[in-house]
Each structure stands twice: as C-alpha cells, then as structure tokens.
Amino acid sequence: MNVAARVGSGRGAAIEILSIKKYYGNFAALEDVSMRIEAGEFMTFLGPSGSGKTTTLNLIAGFTDLTAGDIRVGDRSVGGLPAYKRNIGVVFQHYALFPHMTVFKNVAYPLKLRGIRKAERERLVKHVLEMVQLENFAHRYPGELSGGQQQRVALARAVVFDPPLLLMDEPLGALDKKLREWLQLEIKRIHRELGSTFVYVTHDQEEALVLSDRIAVFNRGRIEQVGTGHELYTEPETLFVGRFIGESSVLKGPHETRAGETAIEVAGVKVAARGLPKGVGPQTILVRPEKITVTKPGAEAPGQVNRLRGRVTESLYLGADTKYEVRLPDGTVILSRMPVSERPFAIGDEVEVFWSIDDSKLLADDGSAESA
Ligand code: ATP
C-alpha cells in the first residue's frame, strides 16, 4: 500500500462485529455483541465501568482473542490476524509515548516500521504535527510536554500512517475538564479532515454526545441500543439507556391498560403514556425535564396532560433555564427545566407538575433506576 498517497484521502473502513463473545474463565465479559460501524463514521462505545467497552475495542485491535464470533474490518475477517498486521491506529488514556525519543521520532516510528523512506517520513510527520498544532514541538521529549500535548502527539502517531480505522480508549480521561472540552473539538476536526473510521470509548455521556455520529450503549457485556445521540435521548428502547443519556424523571407503580394507553399509579394518582406495556413485568414512565412544567396548584394546562402534586426541594438558576426538583408525597423526585421566569418557585413551595401524555415514554422496568 502506498501510505503517502493515502494521507488525507478520506477513506475509512467499515467494521462488522458478528456475534462476538469474550469469556475470562466462566465470566462473560461480552455476551453476543453484533453491530456494524459504517466507513468514515465516528462511533462511540458508551457505558458504565466494566460493561465491556474496552474488551470490544481490544478485540477489534487484536490485543485480545475472541471466544466466539468474528470481526471484519473493510472486507476481510481480522479474527486470526495479529494486532500489528491489522493496520489500525490506537490511542489510550495513558500516553504510551517513547520517553527517550523526540516528538518527531515518536511520530515517525510507525512509518519507519512500514519502511517509508526518510524524506517521505519527514513530510508526513510535519503534516500530522501541523494537524495537531505541535509543529514547533518536534524536537522536544515527551517529558517536556503537558498531558494534553502528549495526547496530541499520541494522536499524531496513531494517524501518521493514515490507518482506515482509529481506535481510542478514554484518550482524554486523564485531562482536566477545560482541556478535555477543547481536545474533543480537535478530535472532531481531525476526524472530519481524515475521513477515516473512529471508534471511541468513554463512560462520559456528554463527551459521547459531543463527538459521535452514533453511540453504542453498553451494559453488562451487551449492547442495549445503537443510535444517534438524538435517537437515544428521544427514543430510548430501555430504561437503562433513557437514564444513561441525559436527565429524566422515572415514575413507577402498578399499571393498567385501556384504550391503547397504559397508566401507572404514582403517589395515588394515575399518569398515562401512549401504547401497551413493554413485556409482562413492571412498567415505568420516563419523562425528560424540558417536557415538564411546574405551576401553582390548579393552574390551567393545555391538551391531554398528566398532573402530579408535590413540593419544590431544589431550584437552580442556570442562566437561560431554571432547574427544579419537585418531590412527590411518596418520595418520587421529578426534574423540570423551564425558561427563567420573573417569579421563580422557591424551595418549599407547594406546586403541580404537568406534562403531555405524548411526552411520557413507557419502558419496562429493568431495575436500572435502583442500581444507580
Ligand atoms: P471501564 O470503563 O472501567 O474501562 P469497560 O466497559 O471498558 O470498563 P471492560 O474493561 O471491557 O469494561 O471489562 C468488562 C469486564 O471484563 C469487567 O467485568 C472486567 O472486570 C472483566 N475483565 C476485563 N479484562 C479481564 C481479564 N484480563 N481477566 C478477567 N476479567 C477481565
């Protein structure tokens, strides 16, 4: 392959993950995971600690062996292929730079391994150092760089040979918030510039939303749902996904169904959602905070709404919005976000909350609200 010709060529590899399993002894770290990642896509693996994100990434990279299933990168199976033959770029949380080599030599290393000639190496290294805005740091040693600069060198080294696929495992995990937010934008820009496929691991849902074309939500060795941030936020398929992405109120209680609606009894009051129960077990209703209005008791509400009475336990001014926490008599907490008004409610105020039935999301109770 002519590496030089491919730099910036914008060709990514599609990845097909086919019923993969990974066992450590009897322990199933991954149970039957399947998905397709499109060529050039920015895919993020999101989930709590121990849910199988890193294991999946390591299986794609070839750092761990599959117990069952297959992985295809581009149009070939990489199942039996050692990591160094997969032509994949990787970046980890802890900058694995060579401390005794300059930035230039660190970045040139993958090109040297691939037998690229000196003049071409110099051109390519210069190009990627410009891309990560470190062209003036080529002669420094890693020990003379900040954490964020070291991660940018690691990124440059991972992309210098223009791999069709770049894997990143919590690359910003060790950095402070401000630097992380800035580097998120840099990573997005580099993804656009290269056009290769990026697979990114994080447990930070905000980071996932900022970066990704699509997000795969992992839980206990399985994928719960794959979708855009918007799809996961507005149409979660499980309570786990609904609670993991963004904020929500979760209502529980005995349920009954009539005329295509399901009602749940919360604090002695029935609240409804469109549709039939999901499965045979207990049901929940999930509502996003921006859909919930807090009013004085008895105030008028438009359309077909659910109403509950409670007391304000928190009132937070957030600039454009006010965030309220309202506690119901049974202890259920309702979150609301509303545009700032001239007369905000105060802690202790008796209020009513209401929301449209169409904004109730009916989901099976998978127990995830208790385990938080
Ligand atoms: P984190 O965000 O904490 O990195 P993760 O979602 O990336 O979590 P994995 O590292 O993929 O999780 O781990 C999945 C499960 O497999 C965990 O329960 C972990 O303890 C287990 N596991 C990982 N590596 C090994 C190993 N070498 N031997 C035994 N169990 C392992």
Residues whose N, C-alpha, C, O or C-beta is under 5 A from the ligand:
A	BS01	ATP	Y24 A29 P48 S49 G50 S51 G52 K53 T54 T55 T56 H203
